[in-house]
Structures are given as structure tokens and as C-alpha cells.
Amino acid sequence: MNLNEYQQAAQRTASTKTTDDKILNGIMGMCGEIGEVTDILKKYLFQGHEFDREKMIKECGDVIWYVAELAAGLGMTLEDVCQLNVDKLRRRYPDGFDPERSMHREEGDV
């Protein structure tokens, strides 16, 4: 399955219909799911729990679902979003990650 096939399959389960609702649902959903991911890590680091790899993988999938929802609301495919991100990173770090370039970004580099 490629990213666009995933996005199309994920949208089958979306209850939202409007662009604005998809954007809002995507953003709020990501925030909630990131909280769940963080909670797994918190329990591992500070509460003596075993690291729950399987639960982390499932929550990661939920985060991706909401990213797909947000992208749909923005009128973008996941593949387009990923390509734009890789292009940005190649411009920012042409030779791979560089702490100096990270701390001193060029004007307009977001």
C-alpha cells in the first residue's frame, strides 16, 4: 500500500465532510493521539511500566490517520505532503543533518 492508497482507505472511515471540519478534526485528533503516545513513554520512563511497543505502534497509526485527515482537508495527498517535506529538508540540509545549519537557518526557512 502506498501513502495515497492509505489516505483514501482512511478517508472511508472519516465522519467529516467539509474542508474546515477535516482540518479541525485532523489537528485536534493529532493532538489527542500525541498525548496518548506521550503517555506510553511517560509510564515507561517514570512509572515503572514496561515499554509497550505494540500499543505505541497502534497509536502511531492513529497519528497517521489524523495526518491523512488534515492533508485531505488541505486538499493535499499524503505523498505530496511527504515530497514537499523531503524537498524542504534537502534544501535545508543538502549534506545531511548539520547542527550549525539547524541553529542558523536562512531567512524564510520554515
C-alpha positions as CSV (number, residue, x, y, z in Angstrom):
1,M,0.0,0.0,0.0
2,N,1.3,3.4,-0.8
3,L,0.6,6.6,1.1
4,N,-2.2,7.8,-1.2
5,E,-3.9,4.4,-1.1
6,Y,-3.7,4.6,2.7
7,Q,-5.2,8.1,2.7
8,Q,-8.0,7.0,0.5
9,A,-8.8,4.0,2.7
10,A,-8.5,6.1,5.9
11,Q,-10.9,8.6,4.5
12,R,-13.5,5.9,4.2
13,T,-13.8,6.0,8.0
14,A,-13.9,9.8,8.3
15,S,-17.1,11.3,9.6
16,T,-16.2,14.8,8.4
17,K,-17.5,16.2,5.1
18,T,-16.3,19.8,4.9
19,T,-12.8,21.0,4.4
20,D,-12.9,23.0,7.6
21,D,-14.1,20.1,9.6
22,K,-11.3,17.8,8.2
23,I,-8.7,20.4,9.1
24,L,-10.1,20.9,12.6
25,N,-10.6,17.2,13.2
26,G,-7.1,16.4,11.9
27,I,-5.4,19.0,14.1
28,M,-7.4,18.1,17.3
29,G,-7.1,14.4,16.6
30,M,-3.3,14.6,16.2
31,C,-3.0,16.5,19.5
32,G,-5.1,13.8,21.3
33,E,-3.1,10.9,19.8
34,I,0.2,12.5,20.5
35,G,-0.9,12.8,24.1
36,E,-1.5,9.0,24.1
37,V,1.9,8.4,22.6
38,T,3.4,10.6,25.2
39,D,1.5,8.8,28.0
40,I,3.0,5.5,26.9
41,L,6.5,7.0,27.1
42,K,5.8,8.7,30.5
43,K,4.6,5.4,32.0
44,Y,7.7,3.7,30.8
45,L,10.1,6.5,32.0
46,F,8.6,7.5,35.3
47,Q,6.0,4.9,36.5
48,G,7.9,1.6,36.1
49,H,5.8,0.2,33.2
50,E,7.3,-1.9,30.5
51,F,7.6,-0.1,27.2
52,D,4.5,-1.1,25.3
53,R,5.8,-1.4,21.7
54,E,2.6,-2.8,20.3
55,K,0.5,-0.1,21.8
56,M,3.0,2.5,20.6
57,I,2.7,1.2,17.0
58,K,-1.1,1.3,17.2
59,E,-1.1,4.9,18.5
60,C,1.4,5.8,15.7
61,G,-1.1,4.5,13.2
62,D,-3.8,6.7,14.8
63,V,-1.5,9.7,14.4
64,I,-1.0,8.9,10.8
65,W,-4.8,8.6,10.3
66,Y,-5.2,12.2,11.6
67,V,-2.3,13.5,9.4
68,A,-4.2,11.9,6.4
69,E,-7.4,13.7,7.5
70,L,-5.6,17.1,7.8
71,A,-4.0,16.6,4.4
72,A,-7.3,15.8,2.9
73,G,-8.8,19.0,4.4
74,L,-5.9,20.9,2.9
75,G,-6.6,19.4,-0.5
76,M,-3.3,17.5,-0.5
77,T,-2.3,13.9,-0.8
78,L,0.0,12.3,1.8
79,E,2.5,11.7,-1.0
80,D,2.5,15.4,-1.9
81,V,3.0,16.4,1.8
82,C,5.8,13.9,2.2
83,Q,7.5,15.1,-1.0
84,L,7.3,18.7,0.0
85,N,8.9,17.8,3.3
86,V,11.7,15.9,1.8
87,D,12.4,18.8,-0.7
88,K,12.5,21.2,2.2
89,L,14.9,19.0,4.2
90,R,17.2,18.6,1.1
91,R,17.4,22.4,0.8
92,R,17.9,22.9,4.5
93,Y,20.5,20.0,4.9
94,P,22.0,19.3,1.5
95,D,24.7,17.1,3.0
96,G,22.6,15.6,5.8
97,F,21.8,17.0,9.2
98,D,24.1,19.7,10.3
99,P,23.7,21.3,13.8
100,E,25.1,24.6,12.6
101,R,22.5,24.8,9.8
102,S,19.8,23.9,12.3
103,M,20.7,26.7,14.6
104,H,21.3,29.3,11.9
105,R,18.6,28.8,9.3
106,E,18.3,31.0,6.3
107,E,15.7,33.8,6.3
108,G,12.3,32.4,5.3
109,D,13.2,28.8,6.1
110,V,10.3,27.3,8.0
